[in-house]
Amino acid sequence: MEVTEKENTQIKKWYHHVLEACKRYRLFTYIPILVLSVSAFSLRQKNEGLVERVARLETLNETLVSNMILYNRSFETFPMPIFQKLKRGNEFIAQYFNPAYVKLLGHNFGYNRYVYIGKTDYEYFPKREADLYHNYDISVAFTGIPMKIKVTMKDSLKNKLNVEVMKWRQIRESDTLIYGMIILNKPM
């Protein structure tokens, strides 16, 4: 289909009229402003929804953390450092530290146990140490056999401590929990 000269002239006239209308009424200015305004309004609505959701999730997280402490209340007064991890996929996520653990190793996370809850060993220890702990966690999780490992840790004064870490597994509903207890030996 070829466009005839007459049709071509009509198309050019139509484009010319549209262009003139856009120039006369400043549509090239107002249309982008309208698009940007609608976009900004939409983003603001989405942002308000996300702010609400984040607030609900933070409240839920605080509730879960306090419930975890309540669940482990028998360890709150236990004199030995105790921790708990939850197996999620192939990761072990920190869930609980008793006050004795915070007293011994709290310098690593500002003596605030809530800072470390929800993190893995890879976010807390150097990779080599984290790999070692992760491998022991996997062994305990799959075999169910309690293990003792000897490791060296640093206290808040950077003194090396020879310790034994005893790990055991507990299955609660469909969750695999790994508990650990630190047994102090003599400083190096």
C-alpha positions as CSV (number, residue, x, y, z in Angstrom):
1,M,0.0,0.0,0.0
2,E,1.5,3.2,-1.2
3,V,0.7,6.4,0.5
4,T,-0.4,9.0,-2.1
5,E,0.8,12.5,-2.2
6,K,-2.6,13.8,-1.0
7,E,-2.7,11.4,2.0
8,N,0.9,12.3,2.9
9,T,0.0,16.0,2.9
10,Q,-3.1,15.3,5.2
11,I,-0.9,13.3,7.6
12,K,1.6,16.2,7.7
13,K,-1.2,18.7,8.3
14,W,-2.6,16.5,11.1
15,Y,0.9,16.3,12.7
16,H,1.3,20.1,12.3
17,H,-2.0,20.8,14.0
18,V,-1.1,18.4,16.9
19,L,2.3,20.0,17.3
20,E,0.8,23.5,17.3
21,A,-1.8,22.5,19.9
22,C,0.9,21.1,22.1
23,K,2.9,24.3,21.8
24,R,-0.1,26.6,22.3
25,Y,-1.3,24.8,25.4
26,R,2.2,23.8,26.6
27,L,1.3,20.2,26.7
28,F,5.0,19.2,26.3
29,T,5.5,20.8,29.8
30,Y,2.3,19.7,31.5
31,I,2.1,16.1,30.3
32,P,5.5,15.1,31.8
33,I,4.6,17.0,35.0
34,L,1.3,15.1,35.2
35,V,3.1,11.8,34.6
36,L,5.7,12.6,37.3
37,S,3.0,13.7,39.7
38,V,1.0,10.5,39.2
39,S,4.2,8.4,39.6
40,A,5.2,10.2,42.8
41,F,1.7,9.7,44.3
42,S,1.8,6.0,43.4
43,L,5.3,5.7,45.0
44,R,4.2,7.5,48.1
45,Q,1.3,5.2,48.5
46,K,3.6,2.1,48.1
47,N,6.1,3.6,50.6
48,E,3.4,4.2,53.2
49,G,2.3,0.6,52.8
50,L,5.9,-0.6,53.2
51,V,6.4,1.6,56.3
52,E,3.3,0.0,57.9
53,R,4.6,-3.5,56.9
54,V,8.1,-2.8,58.3
55,A,6.5,-1.6,61.6
56,R,4.4,-4.7,61.9
57,L,7.4,-7.0,61.1
58,E,9.5,-5.1,63.7
59,T,6.8,-5.6,66.3
60,L,6.5,-9.3,65.4
61,N,10.3,-9.7,65.6
62,E,10.4,-8.2,69.1
63,T,7.6,-10.5,70.1
64,L,9.4,-13.5,68.7
65,V,12.7,-12.6,70.4
66,S,10.9,-12.2,73.7
67,N,9.1,-15.5,73.2
68,M,12.4,-17.2,72.5
69,I,13.8,-15.9,75.8
70,L,10.6,-17.0,77.5
71,Y,10.9,-20.5,75.9
72,N,14.6,-20.7,77.1
73,R,13.9,-19.2,80.5
74,S,15.4,-22.3,82.2
75,F,18.8,-21.2,80.8
76,E,18.5,-17.6,81.9
77,T,20.0,-18.3,85.4
78,F,22.2,-21.2,84.2
79,P,25.8,-20.4,85.2
80,M,27.4,-21.8,82.0
81,P,27.3,-19.9,78.7
82,I,24.5,-21.4,76.5
83,F,23.5,-20.6,73.0
84,Q,20.8,-21.9,70.6
85,K,20.7,-22.0,66.7
86,L,17.9,-22.8,64.4
87,K,18.5,-24.8,61.2
88,R,17.0,-23.1,58.2
89,G,17.9,-24.8,54.9
90,N,21.7,-25.2,55.1
91,E,22.2,-22.3,57.6
92,F,22.2,-22.1,61.3
93,I,20.6,-18.9,62.6
94,A,21.4,-17.7,66.1
95,Q,18.2,-17.6,68.3
96,Y,19.2,-17.4,71.9
97,F,22.1,-16.5,74.2
98,N,21.9,-16.7,78.0
99,P,23.3,-13.9,80.2
100,A,26.4,-16.0,81.0
101,Y,27.2,-16.2,77.3
102,V,26.7,-12.4,77.0
103,K,29.0,-11.8,79.9
104,L,31.8,-14.0,78.4
105,L,31.6,-13.1,74.7
106,G,29.2,-10.1,74.6
107,H,32.1,-7.8,73.7
108,N,31.8,-9.2,70.1
109,F,28.3,-7.7,69.8
110,G,28.3,-4.8,72.2
111,Y,26.8,-6.9,75.1
112,N,23.4,-6.7,73.4
113,R,22.3,-10.3,72.6
114,Y,19.5,-9.0,70.4
115,V,22.0,-7.6,67.9
116,Y,23.3,-11.1,67.0
117,I,20.0,-13.0,67.1
118,G,18.9,-13.8,63.6
119,K,22.4,-13.9,62.2
120,T,24.7,-16.8,61.2
121,D,28.2,-17.6,62.3
122,Y,29.5,-16.1,59.0
123,E,28.2,-12.7,60.1
124,Y,29.9,-13.0,63.5
125,F,33.2,-15.0,63.1
126,P,36.0,-15.0,60.5
127,K,35.2,-17.5,57.7
128,R,37.6,-20.1,58.9
129,E,36.0,-20.3,62.3
130,A,32.5,-20.0,60.9
131,D,33.2,-23.0,58.6
132,L,34.4,-25.1,61.5
133,Y,31.3,-24.3,63.6
134,H,29.0,-24.8,60.6
135,N,30.5,-28.2,60.0
136,Y,30.0,-29.3,63.6
137,D,26.5,-27.9,63.5
138,I,25.7,-30.0,60.4
139,S,27.2,-33.1,62.0
140,V,25.1,-32.7,65.2
141,A,22.0,-31.8,63.2
142,F,22.1,-34.9,61.0
143,T,23.4,-37.5,63.4
144,G,21.8,-36.3,66.6
145,I,24.9,-37.3,68.4
146,P,26.2,-34.7,70.9
147,M,29.7,-33.5,70.2
148,K,32.4,-31.7,72.1
149,I,34.9,-29.6,70.3
150,K,38.0,-27.8,71.6
151,V,38.5,-24.2,70.4
152,T,40.3,-21.1,71.4
153,M,38.3,-17.9,71.9
154,K,39.3,-14.4,72.9
155,D,37.6,-12.7,75.8
156,S,37.0,-8.9,76.1
157,L,40.6,-8.3,77.2
158,K,41.9,-10.2,74.1
159,N,43.1,-13.1,76.3
160,K,43.0,-16.4,74.6
161,L,40.7,-18.9,76.3
162,N,40.8,-22.7,75.7
163,V,37.3,-23.9,75.8
164,E,35.3,-26.9,75.0
165,V,32.0,-26.4,73.2
166,M,29.4,-29.1,73.8
167,K,26.7,-29.2,71.1
168,W,23.5,-31.2,71.0
169,R,20.4,-31.3,68.9
170,Q,16.7,-30.9,69.9
171,I,13.9,-31.4,67.4
172,R,10.8,-29.3,68.2
173,E,7.9,-29.7,65.8
174,S,9.6,-29.5,62.4
175,D,12.5,-27.3,63.6
176,T,16.0,-28.6,64.3
177,L,17.6,-26.7,67.2
178,I,21.3,-26.9,68.0
179,Y,22.2,-26.0,71.5
180,G,25.7,-25.2,72.6
181,M,27.4,-24.9,76.0
182,I,30.8,-23.4,76.5
183,I,33.0,-25.1,79.1
184,L,35.9,-23.0,80.2
185,N,39.4,-24.4,80.8
186,K,42.5,-22.4,81.7
187,P,43.5,-19.2,79.8
188,M,46.5,-19.6,77.5
